[in-house]
């Protein structure tokens, strides 16, 4: 009984359970989905930076600090610039993003807020101008997947810890 209590406590933070640790099979299914979506995006010709921009924009909208940390580092590793990351929340007000990126970001926002049907229709029309069917599908799947991870991390209160530079 003590081992079970200790194991359960190890899966908690701030009174919340870590969903990924508490239900590892369900979490692994989500990881497998993310792997399939990453392959779908690559097969559709979407570069890693565009996918990371989608991940970051959705995570900004959802307020997921953990995913923002993870995907900021991933975007920088993929070659994204700090300047573009710094203005991503205001992407519509800059000239720093391509038409393809703008279409993907609008579609990601519409996927994150599907009840806004007017924004959804505008985003889909914009996507039709800049992306093909495979790319549209891949962007939507990327947004759906990061939305799911955001919810896991937010509801688990996954911490963002300061790690010393090596």
N, CA and C of each residue as an Amber inpcrd file, in Angstrom:
protein
   498
   0.8130000  -1.1850000   0.0000000   0.0000000   0.0000000   0.0000000
   0.8620000   1.2560000   0.0000000   1.9640000   1.2320000   0.7510000
   2.8580000   2.3910000   0.8050000   3.4740000   2.6420000  -0.5580000
   3.9020000   1.5750000  -1.2560000   4.4820000   1.7400000  -2.5890000
   3.4810000   2.3700000  -3.5470000   2.2300000   1.9530000  -3.4840000
   1.1940000   2.5130000  -4.3410000   1.0020000   3.9950000  -4.0440000
   0.9750000   4.3680000  -2.7880000   0.8200000   5.7760000  -2.4070000
   2.0170000   6.5900000  -2.8780000   3.2270000   6.0440000  -2.7470000
   4.4270000   6.7460000  -3.1960000   4.4230000   6.8970000  -4.7140000
   4.0270000   5.8500000  -5.4020000   3.9590000   5.9230000  -6.8660000
   2.9270000   6.9490000  -7.2980000   1.7830000   6.9730000  -6.6370000
   0.7450000   7.9440000  -6.9730000   1.2420000   9.3570000  -6.7060000
   1.9380000   9.5670000  -5.5920000   2.4550000  10.8960000  -5.2650000
   3.4760000  11.3510000  -6.3030000   4.2520000  10.4200000  -6.8320000
   5.2430000  10.7590000  -7.8550000   4.5800000  11.2190000  -9.1530000
   3.3240000  10.8790000  -9.3340000   2.5830000  11.2540000 -10.5420000
   1.7500000  12.5040000 -10.3340000   1.9880000  13.2330000  -9.2450000
   1.2050000  14.4230000  -8.9300000   2.0880000  15.6550000  -8.8240000
   1.4940000  16.7900000  -9.1120000   2.1330000  18.0710000  -8.8740000
   1.0520000  19.0720000  -8.5070000   1.2900000  19.8460000  -7.5030000
   0.3220000  20.8640000  -7.0850000  -1.0920000  20.2910000  -6.9480000
  -1.1830000  19.0720000  -6.4430000  -2.4900000  18.4610000  -6.2590000
  -3.0840000  17.8600000  -7.5160000  -2.3930000  17.9690000  -8.6240000
  -2.8720000  17.4100000  -9.8990000  -2.0920000  16.1460000 -10.2220000
  -2.7110000  15.2720000 -10.9750000  -1.9800000  14.0980000 -11.4500000
  -1.3260000  14.4310000 -12.7850000  -0.1960000  13.8290000 -13.0330000
   0.4140000  13.8880000 -14.3600000  -0.3400000  12.8640000 -15.2110000
  -1.1680000  13.3430000 -16.1230000  -1.9810000  12.4340000 -16.9370000
  -1.1230000  11.4550000 -17.7300000   0.0340000  11.9240000 -18.2130000
   0.9100000  11.0640000 -19.0000000   1.4670000   9.9070000 -18.1740000
   1.7060000  10.1430000 -16.8900000   2.2420000   9.0960000 -16.0070000
   1.1260000   8.2230000 -15.4390000  -0.0100000   8.8290000 -15.1560000
  -1.1240000   8.0980000 -14.5610000  -1.7480000   7.1250000 -15.5640000
  -1.7950000   7.5280000 -16.8360000  -2.4160000   6.6980000 -17.8820000
  -1.4430000   6.5820000 -19.0560000  -0.3540000   5.8390000 -18.8570000
   0.7020000   5.8100000 -19.8730000   0.2580000   5.2420000 -21.2230000
  -0.6550000   4.2980000 -21.2430000  -1.0970000   3.7320000 -22.5240000
  -1.8430000   4.7840000 -23.3460000  -2.6910000   5.5570000 -22.6900000
  -3.4200000   6.6150000 -23.3990000  -2.4400000   7.6760000 -23.9020000
  -1.4840000   8.0330000 -23.0600000  -0.4970000   9.0340000 -23.4640000
   0.3490000   8.5210000 -24.6250000   0.7320000   7.2580000 -24.5770000
   1.5220000   6.6900000 -25.6710000   0.7400000   6.7070000 -26.9850000
  -0.5640000   6.4940000 -26.9060000  -1.3990000   6.5870000 -28.1070000
  -1.3400000   7.9980000 -28.6840000  -1.3300000   9.0130000 -27.8140000
  -1.2190000  10.3930000 -28.2760000   0.1620000  10.6460000 -28.8920000
   1.1940000  10.1090000 -28.2770000   2.5530000  10.2270000 -28.8430000
   2.6040000   9.5550000 -30.2140000   2.0000000   8.3900000 -30.3380000
   1.9660000   7.6900000 -31.6360000   1.2200000   8.5280000 -32.6740000
   0.1440000   9.1800000 -32.2520000  -0.5870000  10.0680000 -33.1590000
   0.3270000  11.2050000 -33.6100000   1.0400000  11.7920000 -32.6780000
   1.9650000  12.8900000 -33.0200000   3.0260000  12.4250000 -34.0080000
   3.5290000  11.2170000 -33.8290000   4.5160000  10.6670000 -34.7690000
   3.9110000  10.5180000 -36.1630000   2.6740000  10.0180000 -36.2230000
   1.9920000   9.8590000 -37.5140000   1.7310000  11.2130000 -38.1570000
   1.3510000  12.1990000 -37.3650000   1.0910000  13.5400000 -37.8860000
   2.3830000  14.1690000 -38.3930000   3.4760000  13.9860000 -37.6620000
   4.7720000  14.5080000 -38.1040000   5.1510000  13.9060000 -39.4680000
   4.9300000  12.6080000 -39.6310000   5.2120000  11.9450000 -40.9110000
   4.2720000  12.4560000 -42.0020000   3.0140000  12.6560000 -41.6620000
   2.0400000  13.1910000 -42.6210000   2.4560000  14.5770000 -43.0940000
   2.9020000  15.4030000 -42.1560000   3.3450000  16.7580000 -42.5070000
   4.5710000  16.7040000 -43.4150000   5.5080000  15.8560000 -43.0970000
   6.7120000  15.7230000 -43.9340000   6.3480000  15.2130000 -45.3230000
   5.4670000  14.2240000 -45.3800000   5.0260000  13.6800000 -46.6770000
   4.3010000  14.7370000 -47.5050000   3.6160000  15.6500000 -46.8370000
   2.8920000  16.7150000 -47.5360000   3.8250000  17.8440000 -47.9670000
   5.0740000  17.7980000 -47.4970000   6.0400000  18.8170000 -47.8810000
   6.1190000  20.0070000 -46.9310000   5.5260000  19.8700000 -45.7550000
   5.6090000  20.9560000 -44.7710000   6.9370000  20.8470000 -44.0330000
   7.6720000  21.9460000 -43.9760000   8.9490000  21.8920000 -43.2760000
   8.7420000  21.9660000 -41.7720000   9.7730000  21.5780000 -41.0500000
   9.7060000  21.5050000 -39.5940000   9.4020000  22.8670000 -38.9620000
   9.9470000  23.9270000 -39.5390000   9.7020000  25.2540000 -38.9800000
   8.2150000  25.6020000 -39.0380000   7.5690000  25.3410000 -40.1600000
   6.1380000  25.6440000 -40.2670000   5.3400000  24.8440000 -39.2400000
   5.6620000  23.5870000 -39.0730000   4.9570000  22.7520000 -38.0890000
   5.1850000  23.3030000 -36.6810000   6.4040000  23.7300000 -36.3830000
   6.6810000  24.2880000 -35.0610000   5.9640000  25.6190000 -34.8590000
   5.8220000  26.4150000 -35.9060000   5.0450000  27.6510000 -35.7920000
   3.5960000  27.3410000 -35.4260000   3.0330000  26.3160000 -36.0440000
   1.6690000  25.8840000 -35.7150000   1.6140000  25.4450000 -34.2480000
   2.5760000  24.6120000 -33.8410000   2.6050000  24.1420000 -32.4500000
   2.6850000  25.3110000 -31.4710000   3.5170000  26.2770000 -31.7960000
   3.6920000  27.4230000 -30.9080000   2.4600000  28.3190000 -30.8710000
   1.8790000  28.5910000 -32.0310000   0.7180000  29.4910000 -32.0550000
  -0.4500000  28.8790000 -31.2850000  -0.7030000  27.6000000 -31.4820000
  -1.7760000  26.9340000 -30.7470000  -1.4680000  26.9540000 -29.2450000
  -0.2280000  26.7010000 -28.8830000   0.1530000  26.7010000 -27.4730000
   0.0340000  28.0930000 -26.8640000   0.3020000  29.1390000 -27.6580000
   0.0740000  30.5070000 -27.1820000  -1.4040000  30.7270000 -26.8990000
  -2.2470000  30.3350000 -27.8390000  -3.6940000  30.5330000 -27.6770000
  -4.2300000  29.8000000 -26.4510000  -3.6800000  28.6200000 -26.1900000
  -4.1370000  27.8150000 -25.0610000  -3.4380000  28.1700000 -23.7540000
  -2.3710000  28.9400000 -23.8230000  -1.6410000  29.3110000 -22.6170000
  -0.8980000  28.1500000 -21.9890000  -0.3010000  27.2950000 -22.8050000
   0.4070000  26.1210000 -22.2960000   1.9070000  26.4160000 -22.2010000
   2.3570000  26.7730000 -21.0120000   3.7610000  27.1320000 -20.8020000
   4.6950000  25.9680000 -21.1400000   4.3250000  24.7590000 -20.7360000
   5.1850000  23.6020000 -20.9770000   5.4080000  23.3880000 -22.4800000
   4.3220000  23.3950000 -23.2620000   4.4520000  23.1780000 -24.7060000
   5.1380000  24.3560000 -25.3930000   4.9180000  25.5750000 -24.8910000
   5.6360000  26.7290000 -25.4350000   7.1360000  26.5620000 -25.2500000
   7.5440000  26.0920000 -24.0880000   8.9620000  25.8630000 -23.8240000
   9.5220000  24.7920000 -24.7610000   8.8510000  23.6650000 -24.8320000
   9.3100000  22.5500000 -25.6670000   9.4130000  22.9680000 -27.1370000
   8.3780000  23.6200000 -27.6470000   8.3380000  23.9100000 -29.0840000
   9.1220000  25.1570000 -29.4700000   9.3790000  26.0520000 -28.5280000
  10.2960000  27.1580000 -28.8200000  11.6930000  26.5950000 -29.0470000
  12.1130000  25.7040000 -28.1570000  13.4350000  25.0940000 -28.3240000
  13.5080000  24.2770000 -29.6140000  12.4350000  23.5560000 -29.9410000
  12.4080000  22.7670000 -31.1780000  12.4780000  23.6700000 -32.4070000
  11.7640000  24.7800000 -32.3770000  11.7780000  25.7160000 -33.5110000
  13.1710000  26.3140000 -33.7040000  13.8050000  26.6870000 -32.6140000
  15.1560000  27.2450000 -32.7100000  16.1320000  26.1960000 -33.2560000
  16.0060000  24.9560000 -32.8040000  16.8590000  23.8720000 -33.3300000
  16.6280000  23.6730000 -34.8260000  15.3950000  23.8740000 -35.2760000
  15.0530000  23.6820000 -36.6970000  15.5120000  24.8590000 -37.5600000
  15.9830000  25.9510000 -36.9180000  16.4910000  27.0880000 -37.6710000
  15.6150000  28.3310000 -37.6280000  14.5460000  28.2970000 -36.8390000
  13.6940000  29.4810000 -36.7070000  14.4680000  30.5750000 -35.9860000
  14.0940000  31.8260000 -36.2480000  14.7950000  32.9460000 -35.6270000
  14.0600000  33.4280000 -34.3760000  14.8190000  33.9730000 -33.4590000
  14.2380000  34.5440000 -32.2460000  13.3190000  35.7130000 -32.6000000
  13.6650000  36.4570000 -33.6230000  12.8470000  37.6020000 -34.0240000
  11.4350000  37.1660000 -34.4170000  11.3460000  36.1610000 -35.2790000
  10.0190000  35.7030000 -35.7100000   9.2470000  35.0670000 -34.5490000
   9.9410000  34.3390000 -33.6980000   9.2740000  33.7570000 -32.5370000
   8.7480000  34.8500000 -31.6150000   9.4890000  35.9340000 -31.5140000
   9.0820000  37.0330000 -30.6540000   7.8210000  37.7440000 -31.1050000
   7.5410000  37.7160000 -32.3960000   6.3430000  38.3960000 -32.9040000
   5.2540000  37.4300000 -33.3640000   5.4350000  36.1570000 -33.0840000
   4.4720000  35.1600000 -33.5590000   3.0400000  35.4570000 -33.1000000
   2.8740000  35.9140000 -31.8780000   1.5220000  36.2020000 -31.3830000
   0.8300000  37.2940000 -32.1980000   1.6200000  38.1300000 -32.8740000
   1.0760000  39.2240000 -33.7000000   1.4350000  39.0020000 -35.1700000
   1.4210000  37.7650000 -35.6160000   1.8750000  37.4170000 -36.9620000
   1.1320000  38.1750000 -38.0590000  -0.1110000  38.5160000 -37.8420000
  -0.8830000  39.2370000 -38.8620000  -0.3490000  40.6570000 -39.0850000
   0.3470000  41.1910000 -38.0880000   0.8010000  42.5790000 -38.1310000
   2.2530000  42.7320000 -38.5700000   2.8390000  41.6760000 -39.1090000
   4.2300000  41.7290000 -39.5620000   4.3180000  41.2800000 -41.0140000
   5.4670000  41.5230000 -41.5940000   5.7540000  41.0140000 -42.9350000
   6.7540000  39.8640000 -42.8650000   6.9260000  39.2940000 -41.6770000
   7.9650000  38.2910000 -41.4610000   7.5520000  36.8730000 -41.8340000
   6.2670000  36.6540000 -42.1170000   5.7830000  35.3030000 -42.3890000
   5.3020000  35.2010000 -43.8340000   5.5790000  34.0540000 -44.4510000
   5.1890000  33.8250000 -45.8400000   3.6810000  33.6020000 -45.9420000
   3.1770000  33.6380000 -47.1710000   1.7560000  33.3670000 -47.3860000
   1.3820000  31.9660000 -46.8920000   2.2480000  30.9980000 -47.1320000
   2.0020000  29.6170000 -46.6620000   1.9350000  29.5680000 -45.1390000
   2.8730000  30.2480000 -44.4860000   2.8880000  30.2700000 -43.0220000
   1.6510000  30.9810000 -42.4810000   1.2740000  32.0870000 -43.1050000
   0.0790000  32.8110000 -42.6820000  -1.1720000  31.9410000 -42.8140000
  -1.2590000  31.2270000 -43.9160000  -2.4060000  30.3370000 -44.1270000
  -2.4260000  29.2340000 -43.0660000  -1.2710000  28.6700000 -42.7740000
  -1.1840000  27.6060000 -41.7660000  -1.5390000  28.1430000 -40.3800000
  -1.0500000  29.3320000 -40.0570000  -1.3380000  29.9140000 -38.7470000
  -2.8290000  30.2320000 -38.5950000  -3.4390000  30.7680000 -39.6350000
  -4.8750000  31.0540000 -39.5840000  -5.6690000  29.7620000 -39.4190000
  -5.2770000  28.7310000 -40.1220000  -5.9600000  27.4430000 -40.0260000
  -5.7640000  26.8310000 -38.6380000  -4.5720000  26.9720000 -38.0800000
  -4.3060000  26.4640000 -36.7270000  -5.1740000  27.1860000 -35.7010000
  -5.3120000  28.4970000 -35.8520000  -6.1640000  29.2570000 -34.9380000
  -7.6200000  28.8250000 -35.0720000  -8.0810000  28.6280000 -36.2980000
  -9.4640000  28.1990000 -36.5230000  -9.7090000  26.7910000 -35.9670000
  -8.7050000  25.9520000 -36.0230000  -8.8160000  24.6050000 -35.4660000
  -8.8870000  24.6670000 -33.9430000  -8.1680000  25.6060000 -33.3600000
  -8.1440000  25.7550000 -31.9110000  -9.4450000  26.3520000 -31.3880000
 -10.0750000  27.1920000 -32.1880000 -11.3480000  27.8290000 -31.8130000
 -12.4140000  27.4980000 -32.8600000 -12.8260000  26.2210000 -32.9600000
 -13.7320000  25.8120000 -34.0440000 -15.1250000  26.4190000 -33.9790000
 -15.5230000  26.9530000 -32.8500000 -16.8600000  27.5370000 -32.7500000
 -16.9750000  28.8610000 -33.5050000 -15.8430000  29.4850000 -33.8080000
 -15.8440000  30.7380000 -34.5730000 -15.9070000  30.3750000 -36.0570000
 -17.1260000  30.1340000 -36.5420000 -17.2940000  29.6320000 -37.9090000
 -16.8850000  30.6540000 -38.9660000 -17.0410000  31.9270000 -38.7020000
 -16.6230000  32.9490000 -39.6580000 -15.1030000  32.9200000 -39.8230000
 -14.3730000  32.8640000 -38.7300000 -12.9090000  32.7740000 -38.7980000
 -12.4950000  31.4740000 -39.4670000 -13.2350000  30.4230000 -39.2040000
 -12.9370000  29.1310000 -39.8180000 -13.0810000  29.2050000 -41.3430000
 -14.1520000  29.8220000 -41.8030000 -14.3660000  29.9550000 -43.2540000
 -13.2880000  30.8210000 -43.8990000 -12.9310000  31.9250000 -43.2420000
 -11.8670000  32.7990000 -43.7660000 -10.5310000  32.0630000 -43.8090000
 -10.2250000  31.3180000 -42.7460000  -8.9640000  30.5850000 -42.6770000
  -8.8990000  29.5140000 -43.7640000 -10.0030000  28.8150000 -43.9650000
 -10.0310000  27.7670000 -44.9830000  -9.8540000  28.3760000 -46.3770000
 -10.4890000  29.5130000 -46.6360000 -10.3390000  30.1840000 -47.9320000
  -8.8920000  30.6240000 -48.1390000  -8.2750000  31.1680000 -47.0900000
  -6.8770000  31.5720000 -47.1740000  -5.9790000  30.3550000 -47.4060000
  -6.2760000  29.2620000 -46.7300000  -5.4920000  28.0380000 -46.9020000
  -5.6090000  27.5100000 -48.3290000  -6.7870000  27.5970000 -48.9060000
  -7.0010000  27.1260000 -50.2880000  -6.1260000  27.8760000 -51.2850000
  -5.8010000  29.1320000 -50.9660000  -4.9630000  29.9530000 -51.8470000
  -3.4840000  29.5870000 -51.7570000  -3.0470000  29.0710000 -50.6010000
  -1.6150000  28.8890000 -50.3650000  -1.1820000  27.4420000 -50.1530000
  -2.1300000  26.5560000 -49.8520000  -1.7880000  25.1770000 -49.5000000
  -2.6240000  24.2040000 -50.3240000  -2.0550000  23.0320000 -50.5880000
  -2.8440000  22.0090000 -51.2680000  -3.5930000  21.1630000 -50.2290000
  -4.3950000  20.2190000 -50.7010000  -5.2330000  19.4270000 -49.7960000
  -4.4130000  18.6690000 -48.7550000  -3.2930000  18.0740000 -49.1790000
  -2.4540000  17.3320000 -48.2380000  -1.8630000  18.2540000 -47.1790000
  -1.4660000  19.4440000 -47.5730000  -0.9000000  20.4030000 -46.6300000
  -1.9620000  20.9100000 -45.6580000  -3.1530000  21.1880000 -46.1730000
  -4.2570000  21.6250000 -45.3040000  -4.5560000  20.5520000 -44.2640000
  -4.6650000  19.3190000 -44.7190000  -4.9400000  18.2170000 -43.7990000
  -3.8380000  18.0970000 -42.7520000  -2.5880000  18.1810000 -43.1730000
  -1.4630000  18.0530000 -42.2330000  -1.4620000  19.1800000 -41.2050000
  -1.7500000  20.4100000 -41.6340000  -1.7970000  21.5390000 -40.7000000
  -2.9170000  21.3320000 -39.6780000  -4.0780000  20.9300000 -40.1410000
  -5.2000000  20.7110000 -39.2180000  -4.8600000  19.5990000 -38.2330000
  -4.2840000  18.5030000 -38.7200000  -3.8960000  17.4140000 -37.8140000
  -2.8360000  17.8680000 -36.8180000  -1.8810000  18.6870000 -37.2730000
  -0.8660000  19.2080000 -36.3430000  -1.5240000  20.0540000 -35.2560000
  -2.4770000  20.8950000 -35.6430000  -3.1680000  21.7400000 -34.6710000
  -4.0200000  20.9110000 -33.7100000  -4.6990000  19.9090000 -34.2250000
  -5.4970000  19.0280000 -33.3640000  -4.5960000  18.3410000 -32.3410000
  -3.4640000  17.8540000 -32.8020000  -2.5630000  17.0970000 -31.9290000
  -1.9510000  17.9810000 -30.8480000  -1.4600000  19.1670000 -31.2140000
  -0.8680000  20.0290000 -30.1930000  -1.9440000  20.5270000 -29.2280000
  -3.1690000  20.7260000 -29.7070000  -4.2610000  21.0650000 -28.7920000
  -4.4200000  19.9760000 -27.7300000  -4.3500000  18.7250000 -28.1420000
  -4.4730000  17.6150000 -27.1830000  -3.3140000  17.6230000 -26.1900000
  -2.0910000  17.8050000 -26.6840000  -0.9390000  17.8590000 -25.7760000
  -1.0350000  19.0580000 -24.8310000  -1.5250000  20.1910000 -25.3340000
  -1.7120000  21.3560000 -24.4640000  -2.6230000  21.0060000 -23.3050000
  -3.7010000  20.3240000 -23.5810000  -4.6420000  19.9980000 -22.5330000
  -4.0420000  19.0310000 -21.5180000  -3.2630000  18.0650000 -21.9960000
  -2.5810000  17.1490000 -21.0800000  -1.6510000  17.9330000 -20.1600000
  -0.8450000  18.8150000 -20.7270000   0.1360000  19.5580000 -19.9240000
  -0.5250000  20.5880000 -19.0130000  -1.5310000  21.2800000 -19.5020000
  -2.2150000  22.2810000 -18.6790000  -2.9270000  21.6070000 -17.5050000
  -3.6700000  20.5550000 -17.7840000  -4.4290000  19.8930000 -16.7240000
  -3.5320000  19.1100000 -15.7700000  -2.3350000  18.7350000 -16.2180000
  -1.3580000  18.0760000 -15.3470000  -0.4950000  19.0830000 -14.6030000
  -0.5320000  20.3410000 -15.0530000   0.3640000  21.3800000 -14.5360000
   1.8280000  20.9560000 -14.6930000   2.1580000  20.4640000 -15.8960000
   3.5600000  20.1230000 -16.1590000   4.4090000  21.3670000 -15.9320000
   5.4520000  21.2430000 -15.1330000   6.2650000  22.4250000 -14.8110000
   7.2690000  22.7610000 -15.9120000   7.5810000  24.0410000 -16.0010000
   8.6880000  24.5000000 -16.8380000   9.7730000  24.9080000 -15.8490000
  10.8270000  24.1210000 -15.8410000  11.8940000  24.3580000 -14.8700000
  13.0730000  25.0490000 -15.5410000  13.7380000  25.8620000 -14.7710000
  14.9620000  26.4960000 -15.2380000  16.0630000  25.4390000 -15.2090000
  16.6730000  25.2210000 -16.3580000  17.7630000  24.2580000 -16.4160000
  19.0590000  25.0220000 -16.6840000  20.0880000  24.7140000 -15.9230000
  21.3520000  25.4290000 -16.1190000  21.9500000  25.1210000 -17.4940000
  22.5560000  26.1310000 -18.0800000  23.2350000  25.9390000 -19.3770000
  24.4870000  25.1220000 -19.1480000  24.7780000  24.2670000 -20.0930000
  25.9920000  23.4320000 -19.9850000  27.0690000  23.9500000 -20.8630000
